[in-house]
Amino acid sequence: MNNLEKESNANTAVEVPPVKLDPKLIEEVMSEYQEECAVIVHCSYTAQFTGGIRIWPSTVLIDQESGSRARLLHALDITMAPVWMRVSGGTTARFTLLFSALPKSCTYFTLFEDIPQPGGFEIRNIRRNKSDVYNVRISHYC
């Protein structure tokens, strides 16, 4: 898969390239969601064992002060639940999530996979920046 790469072991240095998305695809998606899309989250997940990942459409960003939620508009390079995307052990999957706007007053937020079963991920205390583009590492998928 083109969004997977082999991770290094403790004795070998490997340069990990930045997330590269097809500019045409970004332009197409951004133009489709131009009115709504305000927050971009680049995610990475390194699999310890071969398994699967997916993103639920109910994944949200939550303003930590007001509780306001920004909804997921689009996901790139990952499948949407209920479909699983296979990830081999020792590889890193990289994907991008596009969300609606957070309130202007938001300074910290949480990326929350709000799912009807155990195993969703939650990344708290993401500090808001001026560009509203973020990079996060997801440490587990169940």
Helices and strands as residue ranges (DSSP letters): E 4-6, H 23-32, E 37-46, E 51-53, E 59-63, E 69-76, E 85-87, E 91-100, E 108-113, E 122-127, E 133-138
